[in-house]
Amino acid sequence: MIVMKFGGTSVKDAEAVRRVVQVVGRERRPRLVVVSALSKVTDALLEVARLAEQGDGLAARQAVKALHRRHEEMAALVRATERRADLLATIDALFQELEGIAHALAVVEEVSPRSRDAIVAFGELASSRIVAAALEDAGIASRWLDARAVLVTDAQHGAALPDREATDERLRSGVRPLLAEGLVPVVGGFVGATASGLTTTLGRGGS
């Protein structure tokens, strides 16, 4: 198995994602695809957290809506109508959840490291969904996986360290069977979760 990692500039827009699909399609070995958030999205999500911490719920909500629109526009690269509709519904649900989190944090004017990780994780969750749908649309059998169900970390929010033994077990049980079926698993980089399920991030460049 090989791991194919694509950074933010590699998935910055629809044309970039099409190139990713071509690269993955040319590789015939079993592969796991790991993608970052779209270019500059992590910075934008950190700004959402900053605005919420300042109690500026309106600005935080507007920032979330701008990110929502950008990801919706990316869904246009998926040609199959039903698959695109499913992707749009997923994107809508993600950003509605994010908007709710930002609103709640703006009310209390407090963003803990744990809450900041929860916000920042949305970048990878959304981009990996888009890439998985694009691969499927191109005829490459793939399966989206929530990185938080694969990468187990400690609870050092913002700079979490992987638990290699626990992660290896998740890979054996959750990823190997997909590879054996000829599927291409797609996960977001940078994001994991504690053994109890709390969202964590590995720190910038951590994936």
N, C-alpha and C positions, 0 to 999 in steps of 0.2 A: 504494500500500500504506500502511496505517496500523499503528502499533504500539499495542496495547492492553495497558497495564501495570496489574497488580493487586497491591497491597501485601498485607502480612501480615494486616491486619484484614479485607481483602476475601475472604480464603480461610481465615478463622479456624475455621469449622465447616461442617457440611454445608449448612445453610441459606444461609450466605454464598456457598458455591460454587454453589449453585443460582441465586443472583442473578447471579453472574459468567456462568453459562451463558446466562441470559436476555439479559444485556447483549451478549454476543458474538453471540448468535443474531439480535438486532435489527439488527446491523451487516451491511450487504450488500457493502461494499467488501472487496477482498482485505485480510486482516489477519493480523498476527503477534501471538500472545498471549504475554505475559511475566508470570510469576507469582513472587511472593516465597514464602519458606517460610511455613507456617502461623504465625499470631500467636504470638510468644514462643518459637518453636522454635529460632531462632538463638541466643537466650540460653541455652536448655537445652543446646544442643550445645556452646557454649563452656564450660558447666559440666561436661559430660562430659570435655572436654579438660583442664580444671583438675583434676578428680578423678584422671584418668589420670596427669597430671604429678606429683601427690602420691603416686602409687603405690597409690591406693585403687581397685583393680580391681573389688571387689565393688560399691561405690557407683556407679562408672562404669557397670557392667553393669546395675544396677537403673535408672539414669537412661535408658539406652538402651532397656530393656524398656518403660518408661513411655511413651517417645516412640513405640515400636513399636505399643503398644496404641492410642494416640491416632490414629495414621494408619490402623490397621486399622479402627477405628470409622468413620472417614471413608469407607471403601470401601462402607459400607452405602448410600450415596446412589446407587450404580450399581445399577440394577434388573436388567439382563440378567445371568442367572446365570453364563454363561461369561465374560463380560467382567469381572464382579466377581471371579470366581475367578482370572483372569489378573492383575488388579490386586493382589489379595491375595498372589499368588505373587511378584510384583515387589516389593511392600512387604516381604515376608518376607526376600527375598534382600538387599535394601538394608540392612535393619537387622541381619541376620546378619553382613554384611560390616562394618558399623559396629562391632558388638560385638567382632569379631575385631581390628579396628584398635585399639579402646580397650583391649582386654586386652593386646595387644602393647606398647602405649605405657606401660601401667601397670607392666609388668614392668621396663622400663628406666627408668621414672620420668623421662621426658624427652619433651616435646612441642615440636618445632620449629615455626616459622611455616609451613613446608610441610605438616607433619602436621596442624596446626590448621586450615589451609584444607581439607585432605582431609576432616576431620570436619565442619566447618561446611557444606560443600557438600551434605551429605545432606539438609538441609532443603529446598532448592530442587529437588533431584532427586526427592524424594518428592512434594512438593506439585504439581509440574508433571505427574507421572504421574497423580495423582488428577484434576486438572483436565482433562487430555486424555481420560481415560476417561469423565468426566462429560459432556464435550462429545459424544463419540461416542454415549453412552447417550441423549442428547437428540436424536440424529439429525443432529448437526452434524459433517460429515466433518472429522476432524482428524488430526494426526500428531505424536506426541511426538518431540522432538529433544533430544539431550543438549547442553546449552549449551556444554559443553567442546569439542564438535566444531564449534561455530559462532563463539564469541567467543575470539579469539586475543589473549593479553596478554603483557606482559613477566613477569619472574620475581620481581616485588616482592610476595611473599606477604603477604596481609592488606590490601594497598592497590595491587593490580595496575592497570596502565594498559593500555587496549586498543590493539592494533596495528590501526589503522583500515584500512590497505591489505589486510592479510591477512584481517581479518574481513570486509571487503567482498567479497573473493574467495570466502570460505566462504558468504556470503549468496547470492551469485550462483549458485554451484554447488549449494548444498544447500537453500536456502529458496525461491528464485524458481521452480524447477520444481514445487514443491508448491503454491505459490500459483496457478500456471498451471493446475494440475489442479483447482482449486477447493477445496483442502484448507486447513485452518487449522493452521499449525504452532504448537506449544506448547513453550516453553522456560522454564527457570528463570532468574530474574534473578540478579545478584550473583556468579554463578559463571562462570569461564572456564578456559582452560588455556593453557600456554605452547605454542610451536610444537612442542616435543618431547612434549607431552601431559601435563605436570604440572598437576594441579588448582590453580587460583588463585581468590582472591576479590577483589572490587573495593573492599572496605571497606564499612562500614555506610552504607546509602543509596546505594551505588554503582551499583545497576542503574538 
